[in-house]
Amino acid sequence: KIMFDADSVMMGNTARVGNGQLSVAGNITASGDISSGTVTSGSIVTSQLIIDTLHALSRVAVNHSLMIEKQTAKSYAEVSTTDTAVALVLQKDSAGKGVGIGITPSAGERLSVAGNVGVSGNLRLSNLSGTGDRVLAVDSNGVLKDFPNSCFGLNAFWKTDGNIVPANCNPFIGTTNTFALNFRTANLPRMTITSAGNVGIGTSTPGNNMQLEVQGSVSIYDGNGNTSLFFGREQPTIQAMTATNQYGEWGIQYWQNHGTGNPAVPGGLNFWKPSGSDGSSAGNGGGNNFLFLSDNGQVQIGDKTPDPANSIHTDYKLSVDGKVVARKLVATEVNWADDELTKHLTLDSLQQDEKFVLMFGYLSGIPSGKEVETNGVDFGQMSSLQMRKIERLYKYSFKFNHAIKKIDANILQIKSENVSLKNENEELKKQFNEMKKQIADLQNKMNVLLQSK
């Protein structure tokens, strides 16, 4: 036995070395136990401490709390506490290939740990070092691997700051069953893609017939005011075009710079036809202003608008460059012509109208052809002017009718008088014939008297 007291080492009953310190230049070999009540030392320096493995139980014990021992039944050494509730076991496997903490190391493993491992600093795995950040994943065997450029790496971990997609990979974000895909911010649902592919923004239940349903406002803006929303790509002429030129059948855009002039034409919503669409010419790149809704409330159909420099009609609400076909057209703001019927007209007025037409070649009060070419026709105003002329003609007709009635009455009176005169003439003719007869009788009587004398 080697006995230790508080400040010395005693070998048997005779040796005492140093003051609380034991220095050994070589090996200490013990064939039995080394025990002590207390060991106090600043340091113990030795090149090797060997506990003889030939004995059934070889142990170094410190204060009955830390033991280093070798069991005959086991082919490894243990470091443990005597308190089994907090036991710490460090053991080396029989092949000498690894260390186990709380567990016998598995074959081929350098370190096996039963329980959690806490690391307060960095954990560096030298076999996984390389260039750039990689994705770490655990395979089916529980092995930690890195996947720098593989589909498996993308499937295991999709980075939020961008991903490198390897060749022959087709990664996606979504579901593989019949559940919907939901997107949230502030833990509130913002967008939903149903299993049928319907997209809802602001709603988690988009309609079955709605490929996209948005509850809220939608802004289409690129900073230049030239962004379009396109509809339809069914035409073969569009399908035959390159992908960079495929727009659609119709485009709707906010056109910021609609045109220039004095004053400048304001911007607005432009309905246009892209090149190659039905009804457009691929040579001229389609066309603009099929319908244009101006910022000032004016509506334009077709390319041409009244020139602000040469037209008085810049206050239009609707401008149409072409024919307008309507089942009904109603004008409500019209100075109608009812007062024309209350005016006093004479045949002298008709003579004055005749003189105006003979002098100028158009009706008085009606715009001339030259004025119409310059300023156009106000149909509401023209209807009122035409109605005035019609009412004026009616008044002349009324006067003519009254005059004709008077003439007819005079003619009837003359006819009646003519009948009376005719009757009187017949009576006079009878009287005349009777008088002629009487004169003839008198003449015969006178001739008889003259012959008798």
C-alpha positions in Angstrom: 0.0 0.0 0.0 0.9 3.6 -0.6 -0.6 5.9 2.0 -1.2 9.7 1.5 -1.7 12.2 4.3 -2.6 15.9 3.9 0.9 17.1 2.7 3.1 14.1 2.0 3.4 10.7 0.3 4.3 7.7 2.5 5.4 4.4 1.0 4.9 1.7 3.7 5.9 3.2 7.1 9.2 4.8 6.2 9.0 7.1 3.1 7.9 10.6 2.9 8.5 12.7 -0.2 7.8 16.4 -0.8 5.1 18.7 0.6 1.7 17.7 -1.0 3.3 16.8 -4.4 4.5 13.6 -6.1 6.7 13.8 -9.1 7.5 10.7 -11.1 10.0 10.6 -14.0 8.9 7.2 -15.3 6.0 4.8 -15.0 4.0 3.9 -11.9 3.0 0.3 -12.1 0.5 -1.1 -9.6 -0.6 -4.7 -9.3 -3.4 -3.9 -6.7 -5.5 -1.1 -5.5 -4.2 2.4 -4.9 -6.4 4.1 -2.4 -6.4 7.2 -0.2 -8.8 9.1 1.9 -7.7 12.4 0.3 -5.3 13.5 -2.4 -4.3 17.2 -2.4 -1.8 18.3 -4.9 -1.0 21.2 -7.2 -0.2 18.7 -10.0 0.6 15.1 -10.7 3.1 14.7 -13.5 3.7 11.2 -15.1 4.3 9.7 -18.4 1.9 6.8 -17.9 -0.4 5.4 -15.3 -1.2 1.7 -15.7 -3.8 -0.3 -13.8 -3.1 -4.0 -14.1 -5.7 -5.6 -16.3 -4.9 -9.1 -15.0 -6.9 -8.7 -11.8 -10.6 -9.2 -11.7 -11.3 -5.6 -10.7 -8.8 -2.8 -11.4 -9.8 0.6 -10.1 -8.6 4.1 -9.3 -11.1 5.7 -6.9 -11.1 9.3 -5.8 -13.1 10.2 -2.7 -15.5 7.4 -3.7 -17.1 9.6 -6.4 -14.9 9.2 -9.5 -13.8 5.7 -10.6 -11.6 4.5 -13.4 -12.0 0.7 -13.6 -11.7 -2.3 -15.7 -14.2 -5.2 -15.5 -13.1 -8.7 -16.3 -16.4 -9.4 -18.0 -16.0 -6.4 -20.3 -13.3 -5.7 -22.8 -13.2 -2.0 -22.2 -12.5 0.6 -19.6 -15.0 2.8 -17.9 -14.9 6.3 -16.3 -18.0 6.8 -14.2 -19.3 8.2 -11.0 -20.3 6.0 -8.2 -23.7 7.7 -8.2 -25.5 5.7 -10.8 -28.3 8.3 -11.1 -25.7 10.7 -12.7 -23.4 8.1 -14.2 -21.0 9.2 -16.8 -19.5 6.3 -18.8 -16.6 6.7 -21.2 -15.8 3.4 -22.8 -13.6 2.2 -25.7 -14.8 -0.6 -27.9 -12.9 -3.9 -28.1 -11.5 -3.1 -31.6 -10.2 0.2 -30.3 -12.0 2.2 -33.0 -14.2 4.6 -31.1 -15.4 6.0 -27.8 -18.9 5.7 -26.4 -20.5 8.1 -24.0 -23.3 6.4 -22.2 -23.3 3.6 -24.7 -21.0 1.0 -26.2 -19.8 2.5 -29.5 -21.2 1.0 -32.6 -18.9 -0.8 -35.0 -17.1 1.6 -37.3 -18.0 4.7 -35.3 -15.3 6.8 -33.6 -17.9 8.3 -31.2 -21.2 7.0 -30.0 -23.4 9.1 -27.6 -26.5 7.9 -25.8 -28.5 11.2 -25.3 -28.3 14.8 -26.4 -25.1 16.6 -27.3 -24.8 20.3 -26.5 -22.3 22.5 -28.3 -21.7 26.0 -27.0 -19.3 27.0 -29.9 -19.0 26.0 -33.5 -19.3 22.4 -34.6 -16.9 21.7 -37.5 -17.1 18.5 -39.6 -13.9 18.3 -41.6 -15.2 15.6 -43.9 -18.0 18.0 -45.0 -15.8 21.0 -45.8 -15.8 22.4 -49.3 -16.6 25.5 -51.4 -19.7 27.5 -50.6 -22.7 26.8 -48.4 -24.2 23.3 -48.8 -27.4 21.6 -47.6 -27.1 19.0 -44.8 -29.5 16.2 -44.6 -29.8 12.8 -42.9 -30.2 9.7 -45.2 -32.2 6.6 -44.4 -29.3 5.2 -42.4 -29.1 8.2 -40.2 -25.9 9.5 -41.8 -25.4 13.2 -42.0 -24.5 14.2 -45.6 -24.1 17.4 -47.6 -25.8 17.9 -51.0 -24.2 20.8 -52.7 -25.8 20.3 -56.2 -28.5 17.7 -56.1 -32.2 17.3 -56.4 -32.2 15.6 -53.0 -30.6 18.7 -51.5 -33.4 21.0 -52.9 -36.1 18.6 -51.7 -34.5 18.5 -48.2 -34.0 22.2 -47.9 -35.3 25.1 -50.1 -33.3 28.2 -49.2 -35.1 31.5 -48.9 -32.3 33.6 -50.4 -32.0 31.7 -53.7 -31.2 28.2 -54.9 -28.9 26.6 -57.5 -31.0 24.2 -59.5 -28.9 21.3 -60.8 -29.4 19.9 -64.3 -32.2 17.4 -64.8 -34.0 18.7 -61.6 -37.5 19.9 -61.6 -38.1 21.3 -58.2 -41.4 22.8 -57.0 -43.1 24.2 -54.0 -46.4 22.6 -53.3 -48.4 19.6 -52.2 -48.5 16.1 -53.6 -51.9 15.2 -52.2 -55.4 16.9 -52.3 -54.6 19.5 -49.7 -54.4 23.2 -50.6 -51.2 25.2 -50.5 -51.5 28.2 -48.1 -49.3 31.3 -47.8 -49.4 33.4 -44.7 -47.9 36.6 -43.3 -48.3 37.7 -39.6 -49.8 34.2 -39.3 -52.8 35.3 -41.3 -53.9 33.6 -44.6 -52.9 35.7 -47.6 -53.0 33.4 -50.6 -54.4 29.9 -51.2 -53.9 27.6 -54.2 -56.6 24.9 -54.0 -56.0 21.3 -55.1 -57.9 22.1 -58.3 -55.4 24.9 -59.1 -57.7 27.8 -58.3 -55.9 30.7 -56.8 -57.4 33.0 -54.1 -55.7 36.2 -52.9 -57.4 37.6 -49.9 -59.7 34.6 -49.8 -59.1 30.9 -49.0 -62.1 29.7 -50.9 -61.8 30.9 -54.5 -64.8 30.1 -56.8 -64.7 26.8 -58.7 -64.9 28.7 -62.0 -62.3 31.3 -61.0 -58.7 30.5 -62.0 -57.8 33.6 -60.0 -60.1 35.4 -57.5 -58.9 38.5 -55.6 -60.7 40.1 -52.7 -59.3 43.6 -52.8 -57.7 46.0 -55.3 -55.2 45.0 -57.9 -52.5 47.4 -59.2 -50.6 46.9 -62.5 -47.8 49.3 -62.6 -44.2 49.3 -63.9 -43.2 52.9 -63.2 -43.5 54.0 -66.8 -47.2 53.7 -67.3 -47.0 51.3 -70.2 -47.8 47.9 -68.5 -50.6 45.9 -70.2 -53.0 43.2 -69.1 -53.4 40.7 -72.0 -56.4 38.5 -72.9 -56.5 35.4 -75.3 -53.7 33.6 -77.1 -55.8 31.2 -79.2 -55.1 32.6 -82.7 -52.8 30.4 -84.8 -50.9 33.5 -85.9 -50.1 34.2 -82.2 -49.2 30.6 -81.5 -46.8 30.6 -84.4 -44.9 33.7 -83.1 -41.9 33.4 -80.8 -42.5 33.4 -77.1 -41.0 36.8 -76.6 -43.6 38.3 -79.1 -46.6 36.4 -77.9 -48.9 38.8 -76.1 -52.5 38.0 -76.8 -55.6 39.0 -78.6 -56.3 42.1 -76.6 -54.2 44.3 -74.4 -55.4 46.9 -71.8 -52.8 49.3 -70.5 -52.6 52.7 -68.8 -51.0 54.9 -71.4 -49.3 57.7 -69.6 -48.1 59.6 -72.7 -51.1 59.4 -75.0 -50.1 62.3 -77.3 -49.0 65.9 -77.6 -50.8 69.0 -78.7 -52.0 72.4 -77.5 -53.3 71.4 -75.0 -51.6 68.0 -74.6 -53.8 65.0 -74.8 -54.1 63.4 -71.3 -53.2 59.9 -70.5 -55.8 57.1 -69.9 -56.7 53.4 -70.3 -55.9 52.1 -73.8 -57.6 49.0 -75.3 -55.2 47.9 -78.0 -54.5 45.0 -80.4 -51.0 43.4 -80.3 -49.3 42.4 -83.5 -50.5 39.2 -84.9 -53.9 39.3 -83.1 -57.1 38.9 -85.0 -58.2 42.1 -86.7 -54.7 43.7 -86.6 -51.9 43.9 -89.1 -48.6 42.2 -88.1 -46.7 44.8 -90.3 -47.9 47.8 -88.3 -47.6 46.2 -84.9 -51.4 46.0 -84.3 -53.1 49.2 -83.2 -54.0 51.5 -80.4 -57.1 53.4 -79.4 -59.6 50.7 -80.3 -61.1 52.2 -77.1 -59.5 54.9 -75.0 -60.8 56.0 -71.7 -59.1 59.4 -70.9 -58.1 60.6 -67.5 -60.4 63.6 -68.1 -63.5 61.4 -68.6 -63.4 61.5 -72.4 -64.0 58.3 -74.4 -62.3 57.7 -77.7 -63.0 55.0 -80.2 -60.5 54.8 -83.1 -57.3 56.7 -83.8 -58.5 60.1 -84.8 -59.6 62.7 -82.2 -60.6 66.4 -82.8 -57.4 68.4 -83.3 -57.3 70.9 -80.4 -55.7 73.5 -82.7 -58.3 73.3 -85.4 -61.5 72.2 -83.7 -63.9 73.7 -81.3 -65.1 70.3 -80.1 -62.3 69.5 -77.5 -65.0 69.2 -74.8 -66.4 66.0 -76.2 -67.4 63.1 -74.0 -67.3 60.5 -76.9 -65.2 60.6 -80.0 -65.8 57.9 -82.7 -63.5 57.6 -85.7 -65.9 55.7 -88.0 -69.6 54.8 -88.5 -71.9 54.6 -85.5 -74.9 52.2 -85.7 -77.5 52.5 -83.0 -81.1 51.2 -82.5 -81.9 54.4 -80.7 -80.3 57.7 -80.1 -81.7 60.1 -77.5 -80.6 63.8 -77.0 -81.9 65.4 -73.8 -80.1 68.8 -73.8 -81.9 70.5 -76.7 -83.4 74.0 -77.2 -86.6 72.7 -78.7 -88.7 74.6 -81.3 -92.1 74.9 -79.7 -91.9 78.7 -79.6 -91.8 78.7 -83.4 -95.5 77.9 -83.5 -96.3 81.1 -81.5 -94.4 83.4 -83.9 -96.4 85.6 -86.3 -95.7 84.7 -89.9 -96.9 86.3 -93.1 -96.4 85.5 -96.7 -93.8 88.3 -96.6 -91.7 86.1 -94.3 -91.9 83.4 -96.9 -90.7 85.8 -99.5 -87.8 86.8 -97.3 -86.8 83.1 -96.9 -86.9 82.8 -100.7 -84.7 85.8 -101.1 -82.1 84.3 -98.6 -82.0 81.0 -100.4 -81.6 82.7 -103.8 -78.8 84.9 -102.4 -76.8 82.3 -100.2 -77.8 78.9 -101.4 -78.9 77.4 -98.1 -81.7 77.9 -95.7 -81.6 80.7 -93.2 -80.9 79.5 -89.6 -79.2 76.3 -90.8 -75.4 75.8 -90.9 -73.9 75.9 -94.3 -72.0 73.0 -95.8 -68.7 74.8 -95.1 -69.6 75.3 -91.5 -70.5 71.6 -91.2 -67.2 70.5 -92.7 -65.3 72.7 -90.2 -67.3 72.2 -87.0 -69.4 69.1 -87.7 -73.1 68.7 -86.9 -74.7 69.0 -83.5 -77.5 66.4 -84.0 -79.5 67.7 -81.1 -79.2 71.3 -82.3 -79.8 70.2 -85.9 -83.0 68.3 -84.9 -84.2 71.5 -83.2 -83.4 73.7 -86.3 -85.0 71.2 -88.6 -88.1 71.1 -86.4 -88.3 74.9 -86.5 -88.3 74.7 -90.3 -90.9 72.0 -90.3 -93.1 74.0 -87.9 -92.6 77.1 -90.0 -93.6 75.1 -93.1 -96.7 73.9 -91.2 -97.6 77.4 -90.4 -97.3 78.4 -94.0 -99.3 75.4 -94.9 -102.0 76.5 -92.4 -102.1 79.9 -94.1 -102.3 78.4 -97.5 -105.0 76.1 -96.3 -107.0 79.0 -95.0 -106.5 80.9 -98.2 -107.5 77.9 -100.3 -110.7 77.5 -98.2 -111.6 81.1 -98.9 -110.9 80.6 -102.6 -113.1 77.5 -102.5 -115.8 79.4 -100.8 -115.6 82.2 -103.3 -115.7 79.7 -106.2 -118.8 78.1 -104.7 -120.4 81.5 -104.4 -119.4 82.4 -107.9 -120.8 79.1 -109.1 -124.0 79.7 -107.2 -124.2 83.2 -108.6 -123.5 81.8 -112.1 -126.4 79.4 -111.8 -128.7 82.3 -110.8 -127.5 84.4 -113.7 -128.0 81.4 -116.0 -131.5 81.0 -114.8 -132.1 84.7 -115.1 -130.6 84.6 -118.6 -133.0 81.8 -119.6 -135.9 83.8 -118.3 -134.7 86.8 -120.2 -134.3 84.7 -123.3 -137.9 83.5 -123.0 -139.0 87.1 -122.5 -136.9 88.2 -125.4 -138.4 85.5 -127.6 -141.9 86.4 -126.5 -141.2 90.0 -127.2 -139.9 89.0 -130.7 -143.0 87.1 -131.3 -145.2 90.0 -130.2 -143.1 92.4 -132.4 -143.6 90.1 -135.3 -147.4 89.9 -134.8 -147.5 93.7 -134.6 -145.5 94.0 -137.7 -147.8 91.6 -139.5 -150.8 93.6 -138.3 -149.3 96.9 -139.5 -148.5 95.4 -142.9 -152.1 94.3 -143.2 -153.4 97.7 -142.3 -151.1 99.4 -144.7 -152.2 97.1 -147.5 -155.9 97.8 -146.8 -155.6 101.5 -147.2 
